[in-house]
Amino acid sequence: MLGRFTKPPPLPVTEDKAKRLSLLSRLLLPAVETLDQTWLLVWKTALVLSRHPLAIWAQILAPVLVCFFVFGVQCMVDSLISKFVDLDPLAESIDRIPLCKGVDCVTLGLGYTAGEAIWTTHVVEHIRKEHSWTGNEIRKLGNSYEETLAYLSAHPNNTQAAVIFCTGPFLLPNTTSPLLCSGNVSTGLLLYSLVINFTSANLPILLKPDERSPISRQILPYKIAVDRGIFDYLRTTHDLPPLSLNVSMSDYPHMASRMAANFDTVTLQGPMYFYLPPMIVFIMLMTEMVREKEQHLRAALNIVGIRQVAYWASWLIVGLGMDLVVSCVTVGIGRSLGFDFFTKAPFG
């Protein structure tokens, strides 16, 4: 015969054990409730933020735009630096005198300290023949040093360049002792001076750091032409073999400035740009928090029993999560673009 099953009587609970259980429940229950409220508020905040997809994508794409902007600045700086670097400058051949263009413009003016000489006439004719000049490209300016300078002063910007042949003693300005030059080929000393018309403009920004003076570019063709004429005169008077004078010039190698070499935009200016994505996240979160306060949602949460710790912990978790996503995107894009700041730093 089957007996009746009866519920066993409860175990007796002593007074000390009851006190311990009551104390444990008072400690654990608030923590469990706070944890539950925190995750519910996190879910609520994530749901609210999901209703603003443009704001979410703006926060995610902000580091992408910042990284590409910094990369563009770095490429622009590298391009500008490379324009000033020339380790093997091309040689420029110095050949013909440029023809002066303009009304009554003199390509080459002639001046003498003591009148013409045989060798000066030969030099002038050689220049005229070499350049195939048949008109008024060459003009005599004066038979003395003072007369030549007086003509140049009275006709500014009219003569492109002038050569003053030293054919006899003359006085330099503000001197008392004459400069002796006989102009005789037998002495082996044939002197001449070149006067160039140029515009003095201090524009270092438009020139390379080591670029030579523009005056040298203008005056060298005249010097080469006069020297070729002198060589030809010496060849004919001393029965020498044909002589040739070919001149070319080039700049010194242009190195990158020490201030600009190895310029790294990320290292020098990166913090100014990389702080923007986290600040955008901060502004977005502050906007949502202020909106909740203005709509009295925070007060309503307090009324239904939401703890302050759970409220602030939920926003802290959401903020850390968004910052983590933004940081990972920043590091990923930075490493893909080859920024040393990210490639040479341990991550993950």
LODREN-171069 format. One record per residue (C-alpha): x, y, z; residue in three letters. Coordinates in steps of 0.25 Angstrom, whole numbers, plus 5000, padded with zeros to 4 digits. Layout:
N
xx X; yy Y; zz Z; residuo ALA $
...
end
This chain:
348
xx 5000; yy 5000; zz 5000; residuo MET $
xx 5006; yy 5013; zz 4996; residuo LEU $
xx 5007; yy 5024; zz 5006; residuo GLY $
xx 5005; yy 5039; zz 5005; residuo ARG $
xx 5016; yy 5048; zz 5002; residuo PHE $
xx 5017; yy 5060; zz 5010; residuo THR $
xx 5026; yy 5072; zz 5009; residuo LYS $
xx 5037; yy 5071; zz 5019; residuo PRO $
xx 5037; yy 5082; zz 5030; residuo PRO $
xx 5046; yy 5094; zz 5028; residuo PRO $
xx 5059; yy 5094; zz 5035; residuo LEU $
xx 5060; yy 5102; zz 5047; residuo PRO $
xx 5067; yy 5116; zz 5044; residuo VAL $
xx 5075; yy 5121; zz 5056; residuo THR $
xx 5075; yy 5136; zz 5059; residuo GLU $
xx 5090; yy 5138; zz 5056; residuo ASP $
xx 5088; yy 5132; zz 5042; residuo LYS $
xx 5076; yy 5140; zz 5039; residuo ALA $
xx 5084; yy 5153; zz 5042; residuo LYS $
xx 5096; yy 5148; zz 5033; residuo ARG $
xx 5086; yy 5146; zz 5021; residuo LEU $
xx 5079; yy 5159; zz 5023; residuo SER $
xx 5093; yy 5167; zz 5023; residuo LEU $
xx 5097; yy 5159; zz 5010; residuo LEU $
xx 5084; yy 5163; zz 5003; residuo SER $
xx 5086; yy 5177; zz 5007; residuo ARG $
xx 5100; yy 5177; zz 5001; residuo LEU $
xx 5097; yy 5169; zz 4988; residuo LEU $
xx 5083; yy 5174; zz 4984; residuo LEU $
xx 5087; yy 5189; zz 4982; residuo PRO $
xx 5099; yy 5185; zz 4974; residuo ALA $
xx 5091; yy 5175; zz 4965; residuo VAL $
xx 5080; yy 5185; zz 4963; residuo GLU $
xx 5091; yy 5196; zz 4959; residuo THR $
xx 5097; yy 5186; zz 4949; residuo LEU $
xx 5083; yy 5183; zz 4943; residuo ASP $
xx 5080; yy 5198; zz 4942; residuo GLN $
xx 5093; yy 5201; zz 4936; residuo THR $
xx 5092; yy 5191; zz 4925; residuo TRP $
xx 5077; yy 5195; zz 4922; residuo LEU $
xx 5082; yy 5210; zz 4921; residuo LEU $
xx 5093; yy 5206; zz 4912; residuo VAL $
xx 5083; yy 5199; zz 4903; residuo TRP $
xx 5074; yy 5211; zz 4904; residuo LYS $
xx 5085; yy 5221; zz 4900; residuo THR $
xx 5089; yy 5211; zz 4888; residuo ALA $
xx 5075; yy 5211; zz 4884; residuo LEU $
xx 5074; yy 5226; zz 4884; residuo VAL $
xx 5087; yy 5228; zz 4877; residuo LEU $
xx 5083; yy 5218; zz 4866; residuo SER $
xx 5072; yy 5228; zz 4862; residuo ARG $
xx 5083; yy 5238; zz 4858; residuo HIS $
xx 5091; yy 5230; zz 4847; residuo PRO $
xx 5097; yy 5243; zz 4842; residuo LEU $
xx 5103; yy 5246; zz 4855; residuo ALA $
xx 5108; yy 5232; zz 4857; residuo ILE $
xx 5115; yy 5232; zz 4843; residuo TRP $
xx 5121; yy 5246; zz 4846; residuo ALA $
xx 5128; yy 5241; zz 4858; residuo GLN $
xx 5133; yy 5228; zz 4851; residuo ILE $
xx 5137; yy 5236; zz 4838; residuo LEU $
xx 5144; yy 5248; zz 4846; residuo ALA $
xx 5157; yy 5240; zz 4848; residuo PRO $
xx 5157; yy 5236; zz 4834; residuo VAL $
xx 5156; yy 5250; zz 4828; residuo LEU $
xx 5166; yy 5255; zz 4838; residuo VAL $
xx 5176; yy 5244; zz 4834; residuo CYS $
xx 5174; yy 5247; zz 4820; residuo PHE $
xx 5176; yy 5262; zz 4822; residuo PHE $
xx 5189; yy 5260; zz 4830; residuo VAL $
xx 5194; yy 5251; zz 4818; residuo PHE $
xx 5190; yy 5261; zz 4808; residuo GLY $
xx 5198; yy 5272; zz 4816; residuo VAL $
xx 5210; yy 5262; zz 4817; residuo GLN $
xx 5209; yy 5260; zz 4802; residuo CYS $
xx 5209; yy 5275; zz 4799; residuo MET $
xx 5221; yy 5277; zz 4808; residuo VAL $
xx 5229; yy 5266; zz 4801; residuo ASP $
xx 5225; yy 5272; zz 4788; residuo SER $
xx 5230; yy 5286; zz 4791; residuo LEU $
xx 5243; yy 5281; zz 4797; residuo ILE $
xx 5246; yy 5272; zz 4785; residuo SER $
xx 5245; yy 5284; zz 4776; residuo LYS $
xx 5257; yy 5291; zz 4784; residuo PHE $
xx 5265; yy 5278; zz 4783; residuo VAL $
xx 5274; yy 5276; zz 4771; residuo ASP $
xx 5286; yy 5268; zz 4773; residuo LEU $
xx 5291; yy 5268; zz 4759; residuo ASP $
xx 5287; yy 5282; zz 4753; residuo PRO $
xx 5288; yy 5282; zz 4738; residuo LEU $
xx 5299; yy 5290; zz 4731; residuo ALA $
xx 5295; yy 5302; zz 4723; residuo GLU $
xx 5303; yy 5306; zz 4711; residuo SER $
xx 5307; yy 5321; zz 4710; residuo ILE $
xx 5307; yy 5324; zz 4696; residuo ASP $
xx 5301; yy 5336; zz 4689; residuo ARG $
xx 5298; yy 5350; zz 4694; residuo ILE $
xx 5283; yy 5352; zz 4695; residuo PRO $
xx 5278; yy 5363; zz 4686; residuo LEU $
xx 5272; yy 5375; zz 4692; residuo CYS $
xx 5258; yy 5378; zz 4688; residuo LYS $
xx 5252; yy 5392; zz 4688; residuo GLY $
xx 5252; yy 5405; zz 4682; residuo VAL $
xx 5266; yy 5411; zz 4681; residuo ASP $
xx 5271; yy 5399; zz 4690; residuo CYS $
xx 5286; yy 5397; zz 4690; residuo VAL $
xx 5290; yy 5382; zz 4691; residuo THR $
xx 5305; yy 5385; zz 4694; residuo LEU $
xx 5311; yy 5399; zz 4697; residuo GLY $
xx 5326; yy 5402; zz 4695; residuo LEU $
xx 5334; yy 5411; zz 4703; residuo GLY $
xx 5349; yy 5414; zz 4704; residuo TYR $
xx 5358; yy 5420; zz 4714; residuo THR $
xx 5368; yy 5427; zz 4703; residuo ALA $
xx 5361; yy 5425; zz 4690; residuo GLY $
xx 5361; yy 5413; zz 4681; residuo GLU $
xx 5372; yy 5403; zz 4678; residuo ALA $
xx 5375; yy 5392; zz 4668; residuo ILE $
xx 5372; yy 5381; zz 4677; residuo TRP $
xx 5359; yy 5387; zz 4682; residuo THR $
xx 5354; yy 5389; zz 4667; residuo THR $
xx 5357; yy 5374; zz 4664; residuo HIS $
xx 5350; yy 5370; zz 4676; residuo VAL $
xx 5337; yy 5378; zz 4673; residuo VAL $
xx 5337; yy 5373; zz 4658; residuo GLU $
xx 5339; yy 5359; zz 4663; residuo HIS $
xx 5327; yy 5360; zz 4672; residuo ILE $
xx 5319; yy 5366; zz 4661; residuo ARG $
xx 5323; yy 5355; zz 4651; residuo LYS $
xx 5320; yy 5344; zz 4661; residuo GLU $
xx 5306; yy 5349; zz 4665; residuo HIS $
xx 5303; yy 5353; zz 4650; residuo SER $
xx 5300; yy 5367; zz 4654; residuo TRP $
xx 5298; yy 5377; zz 4643; residuo THR $
xx 5290; yy 5388; zz 4649; residuo GLY $
xx 5291; yy 5397; zz 4662; residuo ASN $
xx 5293; yy 5386; zz 4672; residuo GLU $
xx 5307; yy 5391; zz 4676; residuo ILE $
xx 5308; yy 5406; zz 4678; residuo ARG $
xx 5320; yy 5415; zz 4683; residuo LYS $
xx 5317; yy 5422; zz 4696; residuo LEU $
xx 5330; yy 5430; zz 4698; residuo GLY $
xx 5345; yy 5432; zz 4696; residuo ASN $
xx 5348; yy 5433; zz 4711; residuo SER $
xx 5344; yy 5427; zz 4724; residuo TYR $
xx 5336; yy 5439; zz 4729; residuo GLU $
xx 5329; yy 5441; zz 4716; residuo GLU $
xx 5324; yy 5427; zz 4715; residuo THR $
xx 5319; yy 5427; zz 4730; residuo LEU $
xx 5312; yy 5441; zz 4726; residuo ALA $
xx 5305; yy 5435; zz 4715; residuo TYR $
xx 5300; yy 5423; zz 4723; residuo LEU $
xx 5295; yy 5432; zz 4734; residuo SER $
xx 5288; yy 5441; zz 4724; residuo ALA $
xx 5281; yy 5429; zz 4717; residuo HIS $
xx 5277; yy 5420; zz 4727; residuo PRO $
xx 5271; yy 5406; zz 4723; residuo ASN $
xx 5275; yy 5409; zz 4709; residuo ASN $
xx 5288; yy 5401; zz 4708; residuo THR $
xx 5287; yy 5386; zz 4712; residuo GLN $
xx 5302; yy 5384; zz 4714; residuo ALA $
xx 5314; yy 5392; zz 4712; residuo ALA $
xx 5329; yy 5388; zz 4711; residuo VAL $
xx 5339; yy 5399; zz 4714; residuo ILE $
xx 5353; yy 5395; zz 4708; residuo PHE $
xx 5365; yy 5400; zz 4716; residuo CYS $
xx 5374; yy 5407; zz 4705; residuo THR $
xx 5381; yy 5417; zz 4713; residuo GLY $
xx 5383; yy 5422; zz 4727; residuo PRO $
xx 5370; yy 5428; zz 4734; residuo PHE $
xx 5365; yy 5432; zz 4748; residuo LEU $
xx 5355; yy 5424; zz 4755; residuo LEU $
xx 5344; yy 5432; zz 4763; residuo PRO $
xx 5349; yy 5437; zz 4776; residuo ASN $
xx 5363; yy 5434; zz 4774; residuo THR $
xx 5376; yy 5442; zz 4771; residuo THR $
xx 5385; yy 5432; zz 4765; residuo SER $
xx 5382; yy 5428; zz 4751; residuo PRO $
xx 5380; yy 5413; zz 4747; residuo LEU $
xx 5391; yy 5410; zz 4737; residuo LEU $
xx 5388; yy 5401; zz 4725; residuo CYS $
xx 5395; yy 5404; zz 4712; residuo SER $
xx 5386; yy 5395; zz 4704; residuo GLY $
xx 5398; yy 5390; zz 4697; residuo ASN $
xx 5398; yy 5375; zz 4693; residuo VAL $
xx 5413; yy 5374; zz 4695; residuo SER $
xx 5411; yy 5376; zz 4710; residuo THR $
xx 5402; yy 5364; zz 4711; residuo GLY $
xx 5391; yy 5371; zz 4719; residuo LEU $
xx 5378; yy 5375; zz 4712; residuo LEU $
xx 5368; yy 5380; zz 4722; residuo LEU $
xx 5353; yy 5383; zz 4720; residuo TYR $
xx 5341; yy 5385; zz 4729; residuo SER $
xx 5327; yy 5381; zz 4727; residuo LEU $
xx 5315; yy 5389; zz 4732; residuo VAL $
xx 5302; yy 5382; zz 4732; residuo ILE $
xx 5288; yy 5388; zz 4733; residuo ASN $
xx 5279; yy 5379; zz 4743; residuo PHE $
xx 5268; yy 5381; zz 4752; residuo THR $
xx 5271; yy 5379; zz 4767; residuo SER $
xx 5259; yy 5372; zz 4773; residuo ALA $
xx 5260; yy 5365; zz 4786; residuo ASN $
xx 5251; yy 5353; zz 4784; residuo LEU $
xx 5257; yy 5341; zz 4792; residuo PRO $
xx 5244; yy 5334; zz 4793; residuo ILE $
xx 5244; yy 5332; zz 4778; residuo LEU $
xx 5258; yy 5327; zz 4777; residuo LEU $
xx 5264; yy 5314; zz 4781; residuo LYS $
xx 5272; yy 5315; zz 4794; residuo PRO $
xx 5286; yy 5313; zz 4787; residuo ASP $
xx 5282; yy 5319; zz 4773; residuo GLU $
xx 5293; yy 5327; zz 4767; residuo ARG $
xx 5291; yy 5342; zz 4765; residuo SER $
xx 5283; yy 5346; zz 4753; residuo PRO $
xx 5294; yy 5356; zz 4749; residuo ILE $
xx 5304; yy 5345; zz 4746; residuo SER $
xx 5294; yy 5339; zz 4736; residuo ARG $
xx 5293; yy 5353; zz 4729; residuo GLN $
xx 5308; yy 5357; zz 4729; residuo ILE $
xx 5315; yy 5344; zz 4725; residuo LEU $
xx 5310; yy 5344; zz 4710; residuo PRO $
xx 5317; yy 5358; zz 4708; residuo TYR $
xx 5330; yy 5353; zz 4715; residuo LYS $
xx 5331; yy 5341; zz 4707; residuo ILE $
xx 5329; yy 5349; zz 4694; residuo ALA $
xx 5339; yy 5359; zz 4698; residuo VAL $
xx 5349; yy 5348; zz 4702; residuo ASP $
xx 5347; yy 5340; zz 4689; residuo ARG $
xx 5350; yy 5353; zz 4681; residuo GLY $
xx 5363; yy 5355; zz 4689; residuo ILE $
xx 5367; yy 5340; zz 4686; residuo PHE $
xx 5364; yy 5342; zz 4672; residuo ASP $
xx 5373; yy 5355; zz 4671; residuo TYR $
xx 5384; yy 5348; zz 4679; residuo LEU $
xx 5383; yy 5336; zz 4669; residuo ARG $
xx 5385; yy 5345; zz 4657; residuo THR $
xx 5396; yy 5354; zz 4662; residuo THR $
xx 5404; yy 5342; zz 4668; residuo HIS $
xx 5401; yy 5332; zz 4657; residuo ASP $
xx 5395; yy 5322; zz 4667; residuo LEU $
xx 5386; yy 5311; zz 4664; residuo PRO $
xx 5371; yy 5313; zz 4664; residuo PRO $
xx 5366; yy 5315; zz 4678; residuo LEU $
xx 5352; yy 5312; zz 4684; residuo SER $
xx 5345; yy 5316; zz 4696; residuo LEU $
xx 5333; yy 5308; zz 4700; residuo ASN $
xx 5327; yy 5311; zz 4714; residuo VAL $
xx 5316; yy 5305; zz 4722; residuo SER $
xx 5311; yy 5307; zz 4736; residuo MET $
xx 5302; yy 5300; zz 4746; residuo SER $
xx 5297; yy 5303; zz 4760; residuo ASP $
xx 5303; yy 5296; zz 4772; residuo TYR $
xx 5295; yy 5284; zz 4776; residuo PRO $
xx 5282; yy 5288; zz 4784; residuo HIS $
xx 5281; yy 5280; zz 4797; residuo MET $
xx 5268; yy 5280; zz 4805; residuo ALA $
xx 5268; yy 5290; zz 4816; residuo SER $
xx 5271; yy 5284; zz 4830; residuo ARG $
xx 5259; yy 5291; zz 4835; residuo MET $
xx 5250; yy 5284; zz 4824; residuo ALA $
xx 5257; yy 5271; zz 4823; residuo ALA $
xx 5250; yy 5259; zz 4829; residuo ASN $
xx 5238; yy 5268; zz 4832; residuo PHE $
xx 5227; yy 5259; zz 4838; residuo ASP $
xx 5213; yy 5265; zz 4839; residuo THR $
xx 5208; yy 5255; zz 4849; residuo VAL $
xx 5220; yy 5257; zz 4858; residuo THR $
xx 5219; yy 5272; zz 4858; residuo LEU $
xx 5205; yy 5275; zz 4856; residuo GLN $
xx 5198; yy 5262; zz 4858; residuo GLY $
xx 5192; yy 5265; zz 4872; residuo PRO $
xx 5185; yy 5277; zz 4867; residuo MET $
xx 5177; yy 5269; zz 4857; residuo TYR $
xx 5176; yy 5255; zz 4864; residuo PHE $
xx 5169; yy 5261; zz 4876; residuo TYR $
xx 5157; yy 5265; zz 4867; residuo LEU $
xx 5150; yy 5251; zz 4866; residuo PRO $
xx 5150; yy 5249; zz 4881; residuo PRO $
xx 5145; yy 5263; zz 4883; residuo MET $
xx 5134; yy 5261; zz 4873; residuo ILE $
xx 5129; yy 5248; zz 4881; residuo VAL $
xx 5130; yy 5257; zz 4894; residuo PHE $
xx 5121; yy 5268; zz 4888; residuo ILE $
xx 5111; yy 5257; zz 4883; residuo MET $
xx 5110; yy 5251; zz 4896; residuo LEU $
xx 5109; yy 5264; zz 4903; residuo MET $
xx 5098; yy 5268; zz 4893; residuo THR $
xx 5090; yy 5255; zz 4897; residuo GLU $
xx 5091; yy 5257; zz 4912; residuo MET $
xx 5087; yy 5272; zz 4911; residuo VAL $
xx 5075; yy 5268; zz 4902; residuo ARG $
xx 5071; yy 5257; zz 4913; residuo GLU $
xx 5072; yy 5268; zz 4924; residuo LYS $
xx 5064; yy 5278; zz 4916; residuo GLU $
xx 5053; yy 5268; zz 4913; residuo GLN $
xx 5052; yy 5264; zz 4928; residuo HIS $
xx 5056; yy 5249; zz 4925; residuo LEU $
xx 5067; yy 5249; zz 4935; residuo ARG $
xx 5057; yy 5254; zz 4946; residuo ALA $
xx 5047; yy 5243; zz 4941; residuo ALA $
xx 5058; yy 5233; zz 4943; residuo LEU $
xx 5060; yy 5237; zz 4957; residuo ASN $
xx 5046; yy 5236; zz 4960; residuo ILE $
xx 5045; yy 5222; zz 4955; residuo VAL $
xx 5057; yy 5218; zz 4964; residuo GLY $
xx 5069; yy 5219; zz 4955; residuo ILE $
xx 5081; yy 5221; zz 4963; residuo ARG $
xx 5091; yy 5232; zz 4960; residuo GLN $
xx 5102; yy 5222; zz 4959; residuo VAL $
xx 5095; yy 5214; zz 4948; residuo ALA $
xx 5092; yy 5227; zz 4940; residuo TYR $
xx 5106; yy 5232; zz 4940; residuo TRP $
xx 5112; yy 5218; zz 4938; residuo ALA $
xx 5104; yy 5216; zz 4926; residuo SER $
xx 5109; yy 5229; zz 4919; residuo TRP $
xx 5123; yy 5225; zz 4923; residuo LEU $
xx 5122; yy 5212; zz 4916; residuo ILE $
xx 5115; yy 5218; zz 4904; residuo VAL $
xx 5126; yy 5228; zz 4903; residuo GLY $
xx 5137; yy 5218; zz 4905; residuo LEU $
xx 5131; yy 5209; zz 4894; residuo GLY $
xx 5130; yy 5221; zz 4884; residuo MET $
xx 5145; yy 5226; zz 4887; residuo ASP $
xx 5150; yy 5211; zz 4885; residuo LEU $
xx 5143; yy 5210; zz 4872; residuo VAL $
xx 5149; yy 5224; zz 4868; residuo VAL $
xx 5163; yy 5220; zz 4873; residuo SER $
xx 5163; yy 5207; zz 4865; residuo CYS $
xx 5159; yy 5214; zz 4852; residuo VAL $
xx 5169; yy 5225; zz 4854; residuo THR $
xx 5180; yy 5215; zz 4857; residuo VAL $
xx 5176; yy 5206; zz 4845; residuo GLY $
xx 5175; yy 5217; zz 4835; residuo ILE $
xx 5188; yy 5223; zz 4841; residuo GLY $
xx 5196; yy 5210; zz 4839; residuo ARG $
xx 5190; yy 5208; zz 4825; residuo SER $
xx 5195; yy 5221; zz 4821; residuo LEU $
xx 5209; yy 5218; zz 4827; residuo GLY $
xx 5210; yy 5229; zz 4838; residuo PHE $
xx 5222; yy 5226; zz 4846; residuo ASP $
xx 5214; yy 5230; zz 4858; residuo PHE $
xx 5206; yy 5217; zz 4857; residuo PHE $
xx 5215; yy 5208; zz 4850; residuo THR $
xx 5226; yy 5209; zz 4859; residuo LYS $
xx 5218; yy 5208; zz 4872; residuo ALA $
xx 5213; yy 5195; zz 4878; residuo PRO $
xx 5198; yy 5193; zz 4876; residuo PHE $
xx 5189; yy 5181; zz 4880; residuo GLY $
end
